[in-house]
Amino acid sequence: MNNIQEDIFQIALVNHRPADSHYFDWQNFSAERVVRSEDLPPYLIFGNQDKDAFCLTADGWSALWCDKSRQNRILLTWNRKTGRFTVNQTWRGIEGSSEEVASTESLNTVLSSLYSKGFPVSWDTEAKDHFEKLYQLSWVKSPEELPIYFGVPDGVFYSIIFPVMVKNIRNAKKILEDVAKEPDLDYGFFATACMLDQKVLYKVGQAPEWTQDVAQVLTQSLGETGLMPLEIPELQEDGLSRAVKLERSVMTVVVSVPFGRLEDMLSRLAETPMPILSRQEPPHRRETLPIVVPVNISEDGRALRIDDQEQGISSIYQFLEEKSLGELLQLDADRQIQALEELSDQLVEQLISATKQAGIK
């Protein structure tokens, strides 16, 4: 494909910045100059500063940031005698990590030290259990060697990723723009539409019966993605296991959110036509449902496999090289979407012609 076509497979949809009320002069912060709660950040990771919890003594000070439940919080203490910070964080009442750092370090460095040993394993386990019980999605635990990127005031980000038909990208952009305008949404998030490669295996005798019909699998994939599969679906045999294999490129919506605010964003998206479905709703096929991954999962380089034993469907994702959000924001998203829609129409026509020539009805 030429460069013009390559540019349309990564599109910036939304870049919503944190509320102005979250502003803080991080570079000029000094622990020694703190004498009141207003000398500290108004917001950190899970929520606003609890000004009533601020405590100043001759030995130093302590401050607390939390959400309304108070189960999700950051506690920061500075000891004047030792010249050291102590910081710890809790999510859903589970302690994630606790660190001591010299006050000669920047406040950003002090807070990022919470992830110096990686994403808390206890949180990963709880998140998978909690979110998969609430919604029809798959939580992907953070690979041990994957770098952690931390930024103030929102902390680390996770991405909600789900397939989208090319013709629905424009509507997805509008929905996310509306979410960003909701007056009570005070944290930053960004969203893109990106292509990835997806291999789907439909296990014979367990997956829905229609998935054993190669022509129907091809037609269904075309209808769901608006893009041509990488090859015609085929029956694959591996020992005693038999499955129909579908390999395709698919556009996905990628909504990247601070970990501490994922529950809020999922709740908001569940109220829209986005495929964030509760466990009480009729089950959808696994390959069409969201996955939640660390924001930089593509750096891992390995394919990601999600097996649904109950449905008999395996979905294998291969993330492609990504441009930075800054680069994407320089492009005209509406023109990219229009060009992608036009390309999709061309591919559909080509596929219809090819299937007729191959005698597939």
Secondary structure, DSSP 8 states (H G I E B T S, - for coil): --HHHHHTTEEEEEEE---GGG----TT--GGG--SGGGS-SEETTEEB-GGG-EEETTEEEEEEE-TTSSSEEEEEEETTTTEEEEEEEETTEEEEEEEEETTS-HHHHHHGGGTT-S-HHHHHHHHHHHHHHBS-EE----TTS----BTTTB-EEEEEEE--GGGHHHHHHHHHHHHT-TT--S-EEEEEEEEEEEEEEETTTS-GGGG-HHHHHHHHHHHHSS-BSS--EEEEETTEEEEEEEEEEEEEEEEEEGGGHHHHHHHHTTSSSS--BTTS----GGGS-EEEETTGGGG-S-EEEEETTTTEEEEEEE-----HHHHHTS-HHHHHHHHHHHHHHHHHHHHHHHHHTT--
